[in-house]
Structures are given as C-alpha cells and as structure tokens.
Amino acid sequence: MNTLTSPGWQFLKCQWLNLVRQPAYTLPTLLFPVIFYAFFGLLMIPGLSLWLLCTYSTFGIMGAALFSFGVSIAVERGQGWLLLLRASPAPIAGLVIGKAAAAMLFALVIVVSISVLAGWFGGVRLETSQWAGLVMVQMIGTIPFCLLGLSLGLLLSPNAAPAVINIIYLPLAFLSGLWVPATQFPPFLQSLATWLPPYHLAELALNITGAKTSDWMVSVLILVIYTIIFAALTALGWKRLDGSRS
C-alpha cells in the first residue's frame, strides 16, 4: 500500500487540516510571536535581536504546542469524539501524533518567520549550522509542551481549557525570561526561572546561536524530567477518560 494513501497517513493529514482550517487558532498562533519579535526585538530593543530571536521563538512554539493539544483535545473530549474514536478501528495514537506533527510544523513556521526578520532587519548573522540547530532544537522542544497541553486537554473541561492554558502559558513565558531576560529579575524570580522548562529550552537555543554559554546538559536533563512529569499527567488523563467511559 502506498504510504501516502495508507489509513494512518490519511488520519495524520486530517488532524493537520483540522487545525489549519481553524483561523481562530492558526492566525494568533503563527502571528502573535512574530509580531512580538518585530515590535520588541527590532523596534524597541534592537540590541537584543539575537537574544530575543531565541526567547521569542521559544514563546511561539510553546503556544503552538499548548493550544494545538490543550484546547482542541478538551473540545473533542467534550463532544464525545475521543470516546467514539477509541471505539473505532482508527488508531488513537494517530490523533496524538497528528497533533504533535502539526505543532512541530507550526513551530517550524514560527521559528523560520522570526529568523527571517532577525536576519533581514535585525542584523543577526549566524552560520548555517546554527540556523539549522536553532530550528531543530525548537521543533524537538515542542514535545514536553505537547504533553503538557495534552494532559490539560484531557483533564480540563472545554470551557475551562482556554482560560487555564492562557493562565499557564503567559505567566510561564514571562517568568522564564522569554520577554525580558531573567537576569533583570529580582533574585527570587531569577532562581525561579531556572526551574521552569521554557527557560531551559531558550537556554539551548541561546547556546546553539552563541548568544550565551551555559551548561546545556543541565537544560537537557531538566527538559527530560519535565517531559516525564507531563507524560505521567497525560497517563492520568487517559485513565480518567477510561473511567468516564466505564
């Protein structure tokens, strides 16, 4: 069977189209971080163009991951779609992988868009390997946030999901130093930032681009730990879904 016409591929394609055809999700997810970077990284504080390229791209991929899973899963669960899907021959893994693939593609578009602005208008100059490394880190970096979004989507009601995710998303981005460098925070908030996953994803991006030198292995370790924690929350959400079906 041709891979592109297989049921699994078709299911992944449907998940991607389902997200793309929702402009209320697509446009803010793609444009919000790019506009933020254009305003702050290029106009307000151009001296930090490279730094903000790394942090605002992290901010952007967080939103793509959290909202592609959190809100859509909560809505689909509320509509009974997940229970219907689990009773059908369609693989439930296809739903998760399809949304994760969509989040990674959105991350790719966001990082490339901000990178184009940084290169053309911000004077940022990097080696080809550094540009590629930045894109790769940010795309892989969607994984823990996809799991966080998935767990929230499974545990929250459709009405509560958008508000709760925004309450988590925006403060988490700020406290991680994605809008303003954490070094400008009071000491307590600087210490807090070093325990948050977006901070460490941004640290990896900053290391790859040469904007900062730090122990990247610590950042990888902390992101792996958070990935395990969010995976456990996701398992709890699936268990709850199974309980509601019984």
C-alpha positions as CSV (number, residue, x, y, z in Angstrom):
1,M,0.0,0.0,0.0
2,N,1.3,3.5,-0.9
3,T,2.3,5.2,2.3
4,L,0.6,8.5,1.4
5,T,-2.7,6.7,0.9
6,S,-2.5,4.5,4.0
7,P,-5.1,5.0,6.7
8,G,-2.5,6.2,9.2
9,W,-1.2,8.9,6.9
10,Q,-4.7,10.0,5.9
11,F,-5.6,10.3,9.6
12,L,-2.5,12.4,10.3
13,K,-3.4,14.6,7.3
14,C,-6.9,15.1,8.7
15,Q,-5.5,16.2,12.0
16,W,-3.3,18.7,10.3
17,L,-6.1,20.1,8.2
18,N,-8.4,20.3,11.2
19,L,-6.0,22.7,12.9
20,V,-5.1,24.7,9.7
21,R,-8.8,25.3,9.0
22,Q,-9.4,27.0,12.3
23,P,-8.2,30.6,11.8
24,A,-9.1,31.4,15.4
25,Y,-6.2,29.1,16.3
26,T,-3.9,29.4,13.3
27,L,-3.6,33.1,12.9
28,P,-2.9,34.0,16.6
29,T,-0.5,31.1,17.0
30,L,1.6,32.0,13.9
31,L,1.4,35.8,14.1
32,F,1.5,36.6,17.8
33,P,5.2,35.7,18.4
34,V,6.3,37.1,15.1
35,I,4.6,40.5,15.8
36,F,6.0,40.5,19.3
37,Y,9.5,40.0,17.9
38,A,9.1,42.7,15.3
39,F,7.9,45.2,17.9
40,F,10.3,44.4,20.7
41,G,13.2,42.7,19.0
42,L,13.5,45.1,16.1
43,L,11.9,48.4,17.1
44,M,12.1,48.7,20.9
45,I,15.3,47.0,21.9
46,P,17.2,46.1,18.7
47,G,20.4,45.5,20.6
48,L,18.9,42.2,21.8
49,S,17.8,40.9,18.4
50,L,19.7,37.6,18.7
51,W,18.7,37.0,22.3
52,L,15.1,37.7,21.6
53,L,15.2,35.5,18.5
54,C,15.9,32.6,20.8
55,T,13.4,33.5,23.5
56,Y,10.5,34.7,21.4
57,S,10.8,31.6,19.2
58,T,10.6,29.6,22.4
59,F,7.5,31.6,23.3
60,G,6.0,30.9,19.9
61,I,6.5,27.1,19.9
62,M,5.0,26.9,23.4
63,G,1.8,28.4,22.2
64,A,1.7,26.1,19.2
65,A,2.1,23.1,21.3
66,L,-0.2,24.0,24.2
67,F,-3.1,25.2,22.2
68,S,-2.9,22.6,19.4
69,F,-3.4,20.0,22.1
70,G,-5.0,21.6,25.1
71,V,-8.0,23.4,23.7
72,S,-8.7,21.1,20.8
73,I,-8.4,17.9,22.9
74,A,-10.7,19.4,25.5
75,V,-13.3,20.3,22.9
76,E,-13.1,17.0,21.2
77,R,-13.4,15.2,24.5
78,G,-16.4,17.3,25.4
79,Q,-18.1,16.4,22.1
80,G,-17.5,12.7,22.7
81,W,-15.2,12.5,19.8
82,L,-12.4,10.8,21.7
83,L,-14.7,8.1,23.1
84,L,-16.0,7.5,19.5
85,L,-12.5,7.3,18.2
86,R,-11.4,4.8,20.8
87,A,-14.4,2.6,19.9
88,S,-13.5,2.7,16.2
89,P,-10.7,1.0,14.3
90,A,-8.9,4.3,13.9
91,P,-5.6,4.4,16.0
92,I,-5.8,6.7,18.9
93,A,-2.1,7.2,18.5
94,G,-2.8,8.8,15.1
95,L,-4.7,11.6,16.9
96,V,-1.7,12.4,19.2
97,I,0.9,12.0,16.5
98,G,-1.1,14.1,14.1
99,K,-1.5,17.0,16.5
100,A,2.2,16.7,17.5
101,A,3.2,16.8,13.9
102,A,1.0,19.9,13.4
103,A,2.6,21.6,16.4
104,M,6.1,20.9,15.1
105,L,5.1,22.3,11.6
106,F,3.7,25.4,13.3
107,A,6.9,25.6,15.3
108,L,8.9,25.4,12.1
109,V,6.9,28.3,10.5
110,I,7.2,30.4,13.6
111,V,11.0,29.9,14.0
112,V,11.7,30.5,10.3
113,S,9.5,33.6,10.2
114,I,11.2,35.1,13.2
115,S,14.6,34.1,11.9
116,V,13.9,35.9,8.6
117,L,13.0,39.1,10.4
118,A,16.1,38.7,12.6
119,G,18.4,38.2,9.6
120,W,17.0,40.8,7.3
121,F,16.1,43.6,9.7
122,G,17.8,42.7,13.0
123,G,21.3,42.3,11.6
124,V,21.6,38.8,13.1
125,R,24.3,36.7,11.3
126,L,24.7,33.0,12.1
127,E,26.4,30.0,10.5
128,T,24.1,27.7,8.5
129,S,24.6,25.0,11.1
130,Q,23.5,27.4,13.8
131,W,20.3,28.4,12.0
132,A,19.6,24.7,11.4
133,G,20.4,23.9,15.1
134,L,18.0,26.6,16.3
135,V,15.2,25.2,14.2
136,M,15.9,21.6,15.2
137,V,16.0,22.4,18.9
138,Q,12.8,24.4,18.8
139,M,10.9,21.7,16.9
140,I,12.0,18.9,19.3
141,G,11.4,21.3,22.1
142,T,7.7,21.2,21.4
143,I,7.5,17.7,22.8
144,P,7.2,18.5,26.6
145,F,4.8,21.3,25.9
146,C,2.7,19.0,23.6
147,L,2.5,16.6,26.6
148,L,1.6,19.4,28.9
149,G,-1.1,20.6,26.5
150,L,-2.4,17.0,26.1
151,S,-2.6,16.4,29.8
152,L,-4.5,19.7,30.3
153,G,-6.9,18.9,27.4
154,L,-7.7,15.5,29.0
155,L,-8.2,16.9,32.5
156,L,-10.0,20.2,31.8
157,S,-13.5,20.9,30.6
158,P,-13.9,22.5,27.1
159,N,-15.0,25.8,28.7
160,A,-12.2,25.9,31.3
161,A,-9.3,24.8,28.9
162,P,-8.7,28.1,27.0
163,A,-8.6,30.2,30.2
164,V,-6.5,27.8,32.2
165,I,-4.0,27.3,29.4
166,N,-3.6,31.1,29.0
167,I,-3.1,31.5,32.7
168,I,-0.3,28.9,32.5
169,Y,1.1,30.0,29.2
170,L,1.6,33.7,29.6
171,P,3.0,33.8,33.2
172,L,5.2,30.8,32.4
173,A,6.7,32.6,29.4
174,F,7.3,35.8,31.4
175,L,8.7,34.1,34.5
176,S,11.1,32.1,32.3
177,G,12.6,35.2,30.9
178,L,11.3,34.9,27.4
179,W,10.1,38.5,27.2
180,V,12.6,40.2,29.5
181,P,16.0,38.5,30.3
182,A,15.7,36.7,33.6
183,T,19.0,38.4,34.7
184,Q,16.9,41.6,35.1
185,F,14.5,40.0,37.6
186,P,14.8,40.2,41.3
187,P,17.0,37.4,42.8
188,F,14.0,35.3,43.8
189,L,12.5,35.4,40.3
190,Q,15.9,34.6,38.8
191,S,16.1,31.5,40.9
192,L,12.5,30.5,40.0
193,A,13.2,30.9,36.3
194,T,16.0,28.3,36.4
195,W,13.4,25.7,37.4
196,L,11.0,26.3,34.5
197,P,11.0,24.3,31.2
198,P,10.8,27.3,28.8
199,Y,13.9,28.9,30.4
200,H,15.9,25.8,29.6
201,L,14.6,25.4,26.1
202,A,15.6,29.0,25.5
203,E,19.0,28.3,27.1
204,L,19.6,25.6,24.5
205,A,18.7,28.0,21.7
206,L,20.9,30.7,23.1
207,N,23.8,28.2,23.4
208,I,23.4,27.0,19.8
209,T,23.4,30.5,18.4
210,G,26.3,31.6,20.5
211,A,24.3,34.3,22.4
212,K,25.1,32.7,25.7
213,T,27.4,29.9,27.1
214,S,25.9,27.7,29.8
215,D,25.8,24.0,30.7
216,W,23.5,22.7,28.0
217,M,23.4,19.2,29.6
218,V,21.6,20.6,32.6
219,S,19.0,22.1,30.4
220,V,18.5,18.9,28.5
221,L,18.2,17.0,31.8
222,I,15.6,19.3,33.2
223,L,13.6,19.2,30.0
224,V,13.7,15.4,30.1
225,I,12.4,15.4,33.7
226,Y,9.6,17.7,32.7
227,T,8.8,15.5,29.8
228,I,8.4,12.5,32.1
229,I,6.3,14.5,34.5
230,F,4.0,15.7,31.7
231,A,3.8,12.2,30.3
232,A,2.6,11.0,33.7
233,L,-0.1,13.7,33.8
234,T,-1.1,12.6,30.3
235,A,-1.4,9.0,31.5
236,L,-3.6,10.2,34.4
237,G,-5.8,12.0,31.9
238,W,-6.2,8.9,29.7
239,K,-7.0,6.9,32.9
240,R,-9.7,9.4,33.7
241,L,-11.1,9.1,30.2
242,D,-11.2,5.4,30.5
243,G,-13.0,5.7,33.8
244,S,-15.6,8.1,32.3
245,R,-16.3,5.5,29.6
246,S,-16.9,2.6,32.0
